[in-house]
Amino acid sequence: MLEIIGLSSAEVALYEALVERPAAVLGEPGHEAAAARLEELGLITRLPGDPPRYMAVSPELGLDVLIQERTRELTAARHRIAQLAARFPPSAPGSAELVEVVLGRDAVSRCFERLQRGARRQVRVFDAPPYSGGGNATEFELLARGVEYRALYDRRAMEAPGTLAALTRYVAAGEQARVGDVPVKLALSDLPMAMMPLRHDAHVVESALVVHDSTLLDALSALFEMSWERAVPLHVRHGRLAEATGAAAAQRDLLPLLAAGLTDVAIAAHLGWSDRTVRRHVRAMMIRLDAQTRFQAGYQAVVRGWLAEP
């Protein structure tokens, strides 16, 4: 503990030993150097006689003097730091600080984890290929803590087997989901921070660009919000994809998928229907909405608020 005021471990040991006795003769040859240093600092006194004996000075006196001296040195150091800080020229952060490149699949995964856990209120995601697999367990944890997730899913990826089943779990946990045309794979956090693939690869993300607080980050945020406004909200009834038990229930299950732009084949695969059943319900939906095309049907459904959770 006393090393903090400039004493070595040997000097501390010798001083503490002398504090416990009125006067003592040095017991080991190696103590001479430590005793000379302590005597120089005014912590011990050499008594006359042969062999010489040493007596410790009161800790309240000797150690307090050292503490006051160290305090003055620290105060002078703080003053010097303030002088140097005033002379240091202000500069904008360099590009290396605003944008960094992360290489390696594991490093990219760790970076995405850091982005999510650094969020205070919100995480926004452009969900598009390539996918790493295994899902995002961190999202469920943060959703439970009150962090908001908004995910815009790429229309083309919705046709991949298992996509809607996975999406259902996220929406049931509290995620806000929409479907549309996703321009690029992207994740944004209010840390503030964003990350996106460094290169376009259809299979795996091996490297990523990490963007920190800058106008580039503002532009990526604006891109997300514009795409989000144009996308179709996707809701899951009762936290899951329900099987149709009648015409009305079938249309409720069909409508989000139709508005999302999925093909008949993809809708049939997700709902467990035949292609003929899908086409029949699509025709009925278009008639009900007075729509000439599937796009018009989806648009009218959004305008009329039919995609809201029942």
URPE-V748714 format. One record per backbone hydrogen bond with DSSP energy under -0.5 kcal/mol. NH is the residue of the N-H (numbers start at 1). CO is the residue of the C=O. E is the energy in kcal/mol with one decimal. If there is no record, write none. Layout:
# URPE-V748714
nh;co;e
NH;CO;E
NH;CO;E
This chain:
# URPE-V748714
nh;co;e
4;1;-1.3
5;2;-1.6
6;3;-2.0
7;2;-1.0
12;8;-2.4
13;9;-2.2
14;10;-2.1
15;11;-2.4
16;12;-2.6
17;13;-1.7
18;14;-2.2
19;15;-1.9
20;16;-0.9
21;18;-1.3
24;54;-2.1
26;52;-0.6
31;28;-1.7
32;29;-1.4
34;30;-0.7
35;31;-3.0
36;32;-2.6
37;33;-1.9
38;34;-2.4
39;35;-2.6
40;36;-1.9
41;37;-1.7
42;38;-0.5
42;39;-0.8
43;38;-2.7
44;38;-0.8
45;55;-3.1
47;45;-0.5
47;53;-3.5
53;47;-0.8
54;24;-2.9
55;45;-2.4
56;18;-0.5
57;43;-3.2
61;58;-1.1
62;58;-2.7
63;59;-1.0
64;59;-1.0
65;61;-1.6
66;62;-1.4
67;63;-2.4
68;64;-2.5
69;65;-2.1
70;66;-2.5
71;67;-2.4
72;68;-2.1
73;69;-1.9
74;70;-2.3
75;71;-2.4
76;72;-2.3
77;73;-2.1
78;74;-2.5
79;75;-2.1
80;76;-2.1
81;77;-2.3
82;78;-2.2
83;79;-1.9
84;80;-2.4
85;81;-2.7
86;82;-1.8
87;83;-1.1
88;84;-0.9
97;94;-1.3
98;94;-1.1
99;95;-2.5
100;210;-2.4
102;208;-2.9
103;101;-0.5
104;206;-2.8
108;104;-2.3
109;105;-2.2
110;106;-2.4
111;107;-2.1
112;108;-2.3
113;109;-2.0
114;110;-2.3
115;111;-2.5
116;112;-2.1
117;113;-2.6
118;114;-1.5
119;116;-1.6
123;148;-2.7
124;188;-2.7
125;150;-2.5
126;186;-3.1
127;125;-0.8
127;152;-2.7
128;126;-0.8
139;136;-0.7
140;136;-0.9
141;137;-1.5
142;138;-2.6
143;139;-2.9
144;140;-1.7
145;141;-0.9
146;142;-0.6
146;143;-1.1
147;142;-2.5
148;121;-3.1
150;123;-2.3
151;176;-2.8
152;125;-2.9
153;151;-0.6
153;178;-3.3
154;127;-2.5
155;180;-2.5
158;154;-0.9
158;155;-0.5
159;156;-1.2
160;157;-1.7
163;160;-2.0
166;162;-2.1
167;163;-2.7
168;164;-2.5
169;165;-1.1
170;166;-1.5
171;167;-2.7
172;168;-2.4
173;169;-1.3
174;170;-0.6
174;171;-1.2
175;170;-2.5
176;149;-2.6
177;175;-0.6
177;234;-0.5
178;151;-2.1
179;232;-2.3
180;153;-2.3
182;180;-0.8
183;181;-0.6
186;126;-1.4
187;195;-2.0
188;124;-3.2
189;193;-3.0
190;122;-1.4
192;189;-0.6
193;189;-2.1
194;211;-2.1
195;187;-2.2
196;209;-1.9
197;185;-0.5
198;207;-1.6
201;199;-0.6
206;204;-0.8
208;102;-2.4
209;196;-3.4
210;100;-3.0
211;194;-2.9
211;209;-0.5
212;98;-3.4
218;214;-1.8
219;215;-2.2
220;216;-2.1
221;217;-2.2
222;218;-2.3
223;219;-2.3
224;220;-2.0
225;221;-2.2
226;222;-2.4
227;223;-2.2
228;224;-2.8
229;225;-2.1
230;226;-1.2
231;227;-0.8
231;228;-0.8
232;179;-2.8
233;231;-0.5
234;177;-2.5
239;236;-1.5
240;237;-1.9
242;240;-0.8
250;246;-2.7
251;247;-2.2
252;248;-1.9
253;249;-2.0
254;250;-2.2
255;251;-2.6
256;252;-0.7
257;253;-0.6
258;254;-2.6
259;255;-2.9
260;256;-1.6
261;258;-1.2
262;257;-2.0
267;263;-2.5
268;264;-2.6
269;265;-2.1
270;266;-2.2
271;267;-2.5
272;268;-1.4
273;268;-1.3
278;274;-2.1
279;275;-2.5
280;276;-2.3
281;277;-2.3
282;278;-2.6
283;279;-2.4
284;280;-2.0
285;281;-2.4
286;282;-2.6
287;283;-2.2
288;284;-2.3
289;285;-2.0
290;287;-1.0
291;286;-2.8
297;293;-2.0
298;294;-2.5
299;295;-2.6
300;296;-2.9
301;297;-2.1
302;298;-1.9
303;299;-2.6
304;300;-2.4
305;302;-1.2
306;301;-2.3
307;301;-0.6
308;305;-1.2
